[in-house]
Amino acid sequence: MIEGQWLDISYSPEAVTEDSLYEIFLKKTGALILASVLAGAELGGADARGIKALEEYGRNLGLAFQLRDDLLDSSKEAESVVPSHPNATALFGVENTSNRLFGCIDRALAALDGLPVRHEELRHLASMLRALDGEEDHG
């Protein structure tokens, strides 16, 4: 846990670790995505297995969103030697961040397998994050 820090507002980019970076991601947009997914699950009457699967989906989708955001931002910050805030590309490099992004998307999609409800929209949402240039992925 990041003690006494206000996440990426005051957390030193040089001191960030994989665990602390993922904690930041899950407490930012990841938390909003996860809350939205779980609210839908609860309102839709999902059973415990469904809620667990959708929690896994939401957590991985939140991480994927932040990883993609850092990849998109990395081209803007290419001139800067020191990142302005903790980010995945500074910690992992662009290629490794991209691999992590695709891994999170794959885990999010796998979490949906076997759910007894329609989930095409959730699959589409996760798949859209594959397009690193902002264009929708049609493959």
C-alpha positions as CSV (number, residue, x, y, z in Angstrom):
1,M,0.0,0.0,0.0
2,I,1.2,3.5,-0.7
3,E,1.4,5.0,2.7
4,G,1.1,8.8,3.1
5,Q,1.1,9.5,-0.6
6,W,-1.6,11.0,-2.9
7,L,-1.1,8.4,-5.6
8,D,0.5,9.8,-8.7
9,I,0.1,13.4,-7.7
10,S,3.0,13.3,-5.3
11,Y,4.5,9.8,-5.8
12,S,8.0,10.0,-7.1
13,P,8.3,8.4,-10.6
14,E,11.8,7.2,-9.7
15,A,10.5,5.3,-6.7
16,V,7.6,3.5,-8.3
17,T,7.4,-0.3,-8.4
18,E,5.2,-2.6,-10.3
19,D,3.0,-3.2,-7.3
20,S,2.7,0.5,-6.4
21,L,2.0,1.4,-10.0
22,Y,-0.8,-1.1,-10.3
23,E,-2.2,0.1,-7.0
24,I,-2.3,3.6,-8.5
25,F,-4.0,2.3,-11.6
26,L,-6.6,0.4,-9.6
27,K,-7.4,3.4,-7.5
28,K,-7.8,5.8,-10.4
29,T,-9.9,5.0,-13.5
30,G,-9.7,1.3,-12.6
31,A,-11.8,1.9,-9.6
32,L,-14.5,3.6,-11.6
33,I,-14.6,0.9,-14.2
34,L,-14.7,-1.8,-11.5
35,A,-17.5,-0.1,-9.7
36,S,-19.5,0.3,-12.9
37,V,-19.1,-3.4,-13.8
38,L,-20.0,-4.6,-10.3
39,A,-23.0,-2.2,-10.0
40,G,-24.3,-3.8,-13.3
41,A,-23.7,-7.3,-11.9
42,E,-25.5,-6.5,-8.6
43,L,-28.4,-4.8,-10.4
44,G,-28.6,-7.7,-12.9
45,G,-28.8,-10.2,-10.1
46,A,-25.5,-12.0,-10.8
47,D,-24.7,-14.9,-8.6
48,A,-21.4,-15.2,-6.7
49,R,-19.6,-16.8,-9.6
50,G,-20.8,-14.1,-12.0
51,I,-19.7,-11.3,-9.6
52,K,-16.3,-12.9,-9.2
53,A,-15.9,-13.2,-13.0
54,L,-17.0,-9.6,-13.6
55,E,-14.7,-8.4,-10.8
56,E,-11.8,-10.1,-12.6
57,Y,-13.0,-8.5,-15.9
58,G,-13.3,-5.0,-14.3
59,R,-10.0,-5.1,-12.6
60,N,-8.2,-6.2,-15.8
61,L,-10.1,-3.7,-17.9
62,G,-9.1,-0.9,-15.5
63,L,-5.4,-1.9,-15.7
64,A,-5.6,-2.2,-19.5
65,F,-7.2,1.3,-19.7
66,Q,-4.3,2.8,-17.7
67,L,-1.6,0.9,-19.6
68,R,-3.1,2.1,-22.9
69,D,-3.3,5.6,-21.6
70,D,0.4,5.5,-20.6
71,L,1.3,4.1,-24.1
72,L,-0.6,6.9,-25.8
73,D,1.1,9.5,-23.5
74,S,4.6,8.0,-24.0
75,S,5.0,9.6,-27.5
76,K,4.2,13.0,-26.0
77,E,6.7,12.6,-23.2
78,A,9.5,11.1,-25.4
79,E,11.5,14.3,-25.2
80,S,11.5,14.2,-21.4
81,V,14.2,12.2,-19.7
82,V,12.3,12.1,-16.4
83,P,8.6,11.3,-16.5
84,S,6.2,13.9,-15.0
85,H,4.3,11.2,-13.0
86,P,4.6,7.5,-12.4
87,N,3.8,5.6,-15.6
88,A,4.1,2.1,-17.1
89,T,6.3,3.0,-20.1
90,A,8.9,4.6,-17.8
91,L,8.9,1.5,-15.6
92,F,8.5,-1.3,-18.1
93,G,9.4,0.2,-21.5
94,V,7.0,0.6,-24.4
95,E,7.1,-3.0,-25.7
96,N,6.7,-4.6,-22.3
97,T,3.8,-2.1,-21.5
98,S,2.1,-3.1,-24.7
99,N,2.5,-6.8,-23.8
100,R,1.1,-6.1,-20.4
101,L,-1.9,-4.3,-22.0
102,F,-2.7,-7.2,-24.2
103,G,-2.3,-9.6,-21.3
104,C,-4.8,-7.6,-19.3
105,I,-7.3,-7.6,-22.2
106,D,-6.9,-11.3,-22.7
107,R,-7.5,-11.9,-19.0
108,A,-10.6,-9.6,-19.0
109,L,-12.0,-11.5,-22.0
110,A,-11.3,-14.9,-20.4
111,A,-13.1,-13.8,-17.3
112,L,-16.3,-13.5,-19.4
113,D,-16.1,-17.0,-20.7
114,G,-18.8,-19.2,-19.4
115,L,-21.0,-16.4,-18.0
116,P,-24.6,-17.4,-18.5
117,V,-25.6,-13.8,-19.6
118,R,-25.0,-11.9,-22.8
119,H,-21.7,-10.0,-22.7
120,E,-21.0,-8.9,-26.2
121,E,-20.8,-5.3,-25.2
122,L,-18.3,-6.1,-22.5
123,R,-16.2,-8.1,-24.9
124,H,-16.3,-5.2,-27.4
125,L,-15.3,-2.6,-24.8
126,A,-12.2,-4.7,-23.8
127,S,-11.3,-5.4,-27.4
128,M,-11.4,-1.7,-28.3
129,L,-8.4,-1.2,-25.9
130,R,-6.2,-3.2,-28.3
131,A,-6.1,-0.3,-30.8
132,L,-3.1,1.7,-29.6
133,D,-3.6,4.5,-32.2
134,G,-7.1,5.3,-31.0
135,E,-8.7,3.6,-34.0
136,E,-11.1,0.8,-33.3
137,D,-9.7,-2.7,-33.6
138,H,-11.6,-4.7,-36.3
139,G,-9.6,-7.9,-36.0
